[in-house]
Amino acid sequence: MTTQQDPVHQELKPAGTPLHAQKDADPLAQITLRPRAFLAGIAVLAMLIGLLLAVLPIRVASADPARTDAVSCGSVLGGVESGRVRDQSADEPALLTHLDMCDRSVTVRGTSSAVLFIGGLLGGLWLGIVRREP
């Protein structure tokens, strides 16, 4: 008749932590982000993607289905570089087709990059300026 507990069935408790706090603690709470931090990360990511879309060059496929090469149009910040497109096009109808495709591509990418960049900027400013009540 001993008064000692069996070491196999003994629970280990950290010192100073009540037993009910151990059972109710969420293990994911230690690795998850708060909603404001998550939204701030999304805003920064949107700004970076918008900036990259504005800076990276645009390439469009050739108008001739038999050719597999692409025509470089420039970037959103520089607009359509007609001299570069003229050097890559063989004849006048192909040049006009390439200029039209490049102009539409620059417009679409410019809209996308502006929406992402400005949306990320406004979201970041809102998260930085607007404070919630504690």
Backbone as JSON, one array per atom type, in Angstrom:
{
  "sequence": "MTTQQDPVHQELKPAGTPLHAQKDADPLAQITLRPRAFLAGIAVLAMLIGLLLAVLPIRVASADPARTDAVSCGSVLGGVESGRVRDQSADEPALLTHLDMCDRSVTVRGTSSAVLFIGGLLGGLWLGIVRREP",
  "N": [[0.8, -1.16, 0.0], [1.21, 1.71, -1.11], [1.55, 5.28, -1.28], [2.29, 6.67, -3.48], [1.91, 7.86, -6.85], [1.38, 6.13, -9.92], [3.99, 6.33, -12.26], [3.5, 6.15, -14.99], [0.87, 6.92, -15.48], [0.84, 9.51, -14.69], [0.22, 12.97, -15.15], [1.94, 15.52, -16.87], [2.48, 18.77, -15.84], [3.1, 22.13, -16.61], [4.78, 24.43, -14.47], [2.89, 26.78, -12.67], [0.81, 27.01, -14.51], [-2.59, 26.68, -14.77], [-4.69, 23.76, -14.85], [-7.09, 23.92, -16.35], [-6.49, 25.93, -18.18], [-4.66, 24.78, -19.85], [-6.16, 22.9, -21.26], [-8.0, 24.5, -22.66], [-6.49, 26.1, -24.31], [-5.71, 27.21, -27.55], [-3.83, 25.68, -29.96], [-3.32, 26.66, -32.5], [-3.48, 29.37, -32.26], [-1.04, 30.41, -31.69], [0.39, 30.46, -34.05], [-1.05, 31.77, -36.01], [-2.02, 34.72, -37.87], [-3.1, 37.97, -36.87], [-6.16, 39.53, -37.95], [-5.78, 42.19, -38.95], [-3.02, 42.26, -39.45], [-2.84, 40.31, -41.41], [-4.37, 41.48, -43.47], [-2.77, 43.72, -43.94], [-0.49, 42.48, -44.98], [-1.6, 41.45, -47.35], [-2.21, 43.87, -48.64], [0.35, 44.97, -49.05], [1.42, 43.0, -50.71], [-0.3, 43.26, -52.95], [0.42, 45.83, -53.8], [3.11, 45.38, -54.55], [2.81, 43.48, -56.63], [1.31, 44.99, -58.45], [3.19, 46.99, -59.06], [5.23, 45.43, -60.21], [3.86, 44.45, -62.48], [3.6, 46.82, -63.89], [6.22, 47.45, -64.54], [7.5, 45.27, -65.8], [8.29, 43.99, -69.09], [6.03, 43.8, -71.92], [4.9, 41.18, -73.93], [3.58, 40.05, -76.97], [1.87, 37.57, -78.92], [2.7, 36.55, -82.25], [0.93, 37.75, -85.13], [0.69, 36.06, -87.24], [-0.24, 32.75, -87.56], [1.51, 30.74, -88.3], [4.0, 31.46, -87.51], [5.96, 31.24, -84.58], [7.08, 33.08, -82.92], [7.33, 35.9, -80.64], [6.3, 39.29, -80.16], [7.87, 42.06, -78.8], [6.58, 44.64, -76.86], [7.15, 46.75, -75.13], [6.76, 48.48, -72.01], [4.29, 49.17, -69.42], [4.8, 51.62, -68.26], [6.37, 52.89, -70.17], [4.85, 52.77, -72.44], [3.67, 51.8, -75.77], [6.29, 50.84, -77.75], [6.84, 51.84, -80.71], [8.91, 51.83, -82.56], [10.46, 49.57, -81.92], [8.56, 47.57, -82.38], [8.17, 47.94, -85.11], [10.65, 47.13, -86.09], [10.5, 44.4, -85.62], [8.42, 43.47, -87.16], [7.37, 42.21, -90.31], [5.93, 43.15, -92.65], [3.63, 45.79, -93.76], [0.75, 45.28, -93.09], [1.08, 43.41, -90.99], [2.52, 44.96, -89.21], [0.65, 46.92, -88.46], [-1.26, 45.26, -87.24], [0.26, 44.22, -85.11], [0.86, 46.59, -83.72], [-1.71, 47.33, -82.92], [-2.41, 45.12, -81.28], [-0.42, 45.4, -79.33], [-1.05, 47.9, -78.27], [-3.58, 47.42, -77.13], [-2.83, 45.45, -75.26], [-1.08, 46.85, -73.57], [-2.88, 48.68, -72.52], [-4.7, 47.02, -71.11], [-2.99, 45.74, -69.25], [-2.03, 47.98, -67.94], [-4.33, 48.96, -66.7], [-4.87, 46.83, -64.93], [-2.51, 46.8, -63.35], [-2.63, 49.35, -62.22], [-5.0, 49.23, -60.71], [-4.34, 47.22, -58.83], [-2.03, 48.34, -57.59], [-2.9, 50.89, -56.62], [-5.11, 50.09, -55.11], [-3.83, 48.46, -53.17], [-2.23, 50.42, -51.99], [-4.14, 52.23, -50.95], [-5.47, 50.48, -49.21], [-3.38, 49.84, -47.43], [-2.86, 52.39, -46.36], [-5.34, 52.87, -45.13], [-5.34, 50.84, -43.2], [-3.22, 51.73, -41.68], [-4.0, 54.26, -40.78], [-6.71, 54.31, -39.83], [-7.95, 53.45, -36.78], [-9.13, 50.96, -34.58], [-11.45, 50.78, -31.86], [-10.25, 49.9, -28.61]],
  "CA": [[0.0, 0.0, 0.0], [2.01, 2.93, -1.21], [0.77, 6.48, -1.59], [2.83, 7.28, -4.7], [1.17, 7.6, -8.07], [2.08, 5.38, -10.95], [4.61, 7.31, -13.14], [2.97, 6.04, -16.34], [-0.4, 7.62, -15.55], [0.97, 10.83, -14.12], [0.2, 14.03, -16.15], [2.96, 16.55, -16.68], [1.91, 20.11, -15.87], [4.1, 23.17, -16.39], [4.58, 25.14, -13.21], [2.2, 28.06, -12.77], [-0.27, 26.98, -15.47], [-3.69, 25.86, -14.27], [-5.06, 22.65, -15.72], [-8.14, 24.3, -17.31], [-5.89, 26.77, -19.22], [-3.99, 23.89, -20.81], [-7.15, 22.24, -22.11], [-8.7, 25.47, -23.48], [-5.57, 26.84, -25.16], [-5.75, 26.84, -28.95], [-2.45, 25.63, -30.45], [-3.18, 27.45, -33.73], [-3.43, 30.79, -31.93], [0.35, 30.82, -31.62], [0.99, 30.57, -35.38], [-1.91, 32.5, -36.93], [-1.91, 36.17, -37.88], [-4.29, 38.75, -36.57], [-6.77, 39.98, -39.22], [-5.14, 43.42, -39.47], [-1.7, 41.92, -40.0], [-3.07, 39.58, -42.66], [-4.78, 42.45, -44.47], [-1.6, 44.53, -44.27], [0.33, 41.67, -45.88], [-2.27, 41.41, -48.65], [-2.06, 45.19, -49.24], [1.73, 45.09, -49.53], [1.55, 42.08, -51.85], [-1.0, 43.86, -54.09], [1.25, 46.93, -54.29], [4.28, 44.83, -55.24], [2.39, 42.86, -57.9], [0.96, 46.09, -59.35], [4.43, 47.62, -59.51], [5.89, 44.51, -61.14], [3.12, 44.44, -63.74], [3.86, 48.07, -64.59], [7.62, 47.56, -64.96], [7.91, 44.17, -66.68], [7.91, 44.2, -70.5], [4.87, 43.08, -72.45], [5.15, 40.47, -75.19], [2.37, 39.5, -77.57], [2.13, 36.55, -79.94], [2.69, 37.03, -83.63], [-0.38, 37.66, -85.77], [0.73, 34.95, -88.17], [-0.24, 31.5, -86.79], [2.61, 29.86, -88.7], [5.21, 31.88, -86.77], [5.81, 31.01, -83.14], [7.8, 34.08, -82.13], [6.53, 36.92, -79.97], [6.72, 40.66, -80.41], [8.02, 42.81, -77.56], [5.86, 45.9, -77.02], [7.55, 47.75, -74.16], [6.14, 48.3, -70.69], [3.17, 50.07, -69.13], [5.33, 52.95, -67.96], [6.9, 53.49, -71.38], [3.89, 52.71, -73.53], [4.04, 50.97, -76.91], [7.48, 51.31, -78.45], [6.53, 51.52, -82.11], [10.15, 51.54, -83.29], [10.81, 48.18, -81.66], [7.57, 46.73, -83.06], [8.44, 48.06, -86.55], [11.82, 46.31, -86.41], [10.18, 42.99, -85.5], [7.35, 43.12, -88.09], [7.88, 42.05, -91.67], [5.24, 43.98, -93.64], [2.74, 46.81, -93.23], [-0.42, 44.77, -92.35], [1.54, 42.79, -89.73], [2.91, 46.05, -88.31], [-0.57, 47.51, -87.91], [-1.84, 44.27, -86.33], [1.09, 44.17, -83.91], [0.67, 47.83, -82.97], [-3.03, 47.26, -82.28], [-2.33, 44.17, -80.16], [0.42, 45.98, -78.28], [-1.79, 48.98, -77.63], [-4.6, 46.82, -76.25], [-2.15, 44.76, -74.16], [-0.59, 47.86, -72.63], [-4.04, 49.24, -71.83], [-5.23, 46.04, -70.15], [-2.05, 45.57, -68.15], [-1.98, 49.24, -67.2], [-5.49, 48.99, -65.82], [-4.67, 45.84, -63.87], [-1.46, 47.21, -62.43], [-3.09, 50.53, -61.47], [-5.98, 48.8, -59.71], [-3.63, 46.52, -57.76], [-1.14, 49.24, -56.85], [-3.66, 51.9, -55.9], [-5.89, 49.38, -54.09], [-2.92, 48.09, -52.08], [-1.81, 51.64, -51.31], [-5.26, 52.72, -50.14], [-5.68, 49.53, -48.12], [-2.32, 50.02, -46.45], [-3.1, 53.65, -45.66], [-6.49, 52.71, -44.25], [-4.93, 50.03, -42.04], [-2.31, 52.51, -40.86], [-4.62, 55.46, -40.23], [-7.95, 54.02, -39.1], [-7.73, 52.6, -35.61], [-10.37, 50.48, -33.96], [-11.51, 51.01, -30.42], [-9.77, 48.72, -27.89]],
  "C": [[0.87, 1.26, 0.0], [1.11, 4.09, -1.6], [1.27, 7.17, -2.85], [1.96, 6.92, -5.9], [2.04, 6.82, -9.04], [2.69, 6.38, -11.95], [4.07, 7.25, -14.58], [1.7, 6.86, -16.49], [-0.34, 9.03, -15.01], [1.01, 11.88, -15.24], [1.29, 15.03, -15.81], [2.3, 17.91, -16.83], [3.06, 21.1, -15.73], [3.76, 23.95, -15.13], [3.88, 26.47, -13.47], [1.06, 28.08, -13.78], [-1.39, 26.12, -14.93], [-4.1, 24.82, -15.31], [-6.11, 23.06, -16.73], [-7.58, 25.18, -18.42], [-5.19, 25.9, -20.26], [-5.01, 23.27, -21.76], [-7.82, 23.22, -23.07], [-7.79, 26.22, -24.45], [-5.62, 26.3, -26.59], [-4.31, 26.81, -29.48], [-2.26, 26.44, -31.73], [-3.09, 28.94, -33.46], [-1.99, 31.29, -31.88], [0.95, 31.05, -32.99], [0.14, 31.35, -36.37], [-1.69, 33.99, -36.8], [-3.21, 36.8, -37.43], [-4.88, 39.24, -37.9], [-6.13, 41.25, -39.79], [-3.78, 43.14, -40.06], [-1.84, 41.17, -41.31], [-3.47, 40.54, -43.77], [-3.63, 43.38, -44.87], [-0.66, 43.77, -45.2], [-0.27, 41.58, -47.27], [-2.11, 42.75, -49.37], [-0.65, 45.39, -49.79], [1.96, 44.19, -50.74], [0.87, 42.65, -53.09], [-0.19, 45.02, -54.66], [2.45, 46.42, -55.06], [3.91, 44.2, -56.59], [2.01, 43.94, -58.9], [2.19, 46.79, -59.89], [5.18, 46.73, -60.5], [5.19, 44.46, -62.49], [3.37, 45.71, -64.55], [5.26, 48.11, -65.18], [8.02, 46.48, -65.96], [7.46, 44.4, -68.11], [6.75, 43.31, -70.92], [5.27, 42.44, -73.77], [3.83, 39.9, -75.68], [2.77, 38.5, -78.64], [2.07, 37.19, -81.32], [1.3, 36.86, -84.22], [-0.45, 36.5, -86.75], [0.77, 33.64, -87.38], [0.9, 30.56, -87.15], [3.9, 30.22, -87.95], [4.96, 31.71, -85.28], [6.52, 32.06, -82.29], [6.83, 35.1, -81.54], [7.13, 38.29, -80.26], [6.77, 41.38, -79.07], [7.45, 44.21, -77.77], [6.37, 47.02, -76.13], [6.89, 47.46, -72.82], [5.0, 49.29, -70.52], [3.68, 51.48, -68.93], [5.84, 53.65, -69.21], [5.92, 53.53, -72.53], [4.39, 51.81, -74.65], [5.24, 51.6, -77.6], [7.35, 50.91, -79.92], [7.79, 51.23, -82.92], [10.58, 50.09, -83.11], [9.85, 47.23, -82.37], [7.81, 46.76, -84.57], [9.63, 47.2, -86.95], [11.5, 44.82, -86.4], [9.1, 42.54, -86.49], [7.88, 43.13, -89.51], [7.23, 43.02, -92.65], [4.25, 44.92, -92.95], [1.49, 46.26, -92.52], [-0.03, 44.12, -91.02], [1.92, 43.86, -88.73], [1.67, 46.67, -87.67], [-1.24, 46.56, -86.93], [-1.07, 44.22, -85.02], [0.92, 45.43, -83.07], [-0.68, 47.84, -82.25], [-3.01, 46.3, -81.09], [-1.51, 44.72, -79.01], [-0.32, 47.08, -77.54], [-2.86, 48.43, -76.69], [-3.96, 46.12, -75.06], [-1.64, 45.73, -73.11], [-1.75, 48.46, -71.84], [-4.58, 48.29, -70.76], [-4.28, 45.87, -68.97], [-1.93, 46.84, -67.31], [-3.15, 49.37, -66.24], [-5.32, 48.03, -64.65], [-3.63, 46.29, -62.86], [-1.88, 48.43, -61.61], [-4.08, 50.13, -60.39], [-5.28, 48.1, -58.54], [-2.78, 47.47, -56.92], [-1.92, 50.24, -56.02], [-4.53, 51.26, -54.81], [-5.04, 48.97, -52.91], [-2.47, 49.31, -51.29], [-2.92, 52.18, -50.42], [-5.56, 51.79, -48.97], [-4.63, 49.66, -47.04], [-2.47, 51.31, -45.67], [-4.27, 53.54, -44.69], [-6.12, 51.9, -43.01], [-4.01, 50.81, -41.11], [-2.96, 53.69, -40.16], [-5.81, 55.14, -39.35], [-7.63, 53.05, -37.98], [-9.07, 52.17, -35.05], [-10.3, 50.75, -32.46], [-11.05, 49.75, -29.69], [-10.83, 48.07, -27.05]]
}
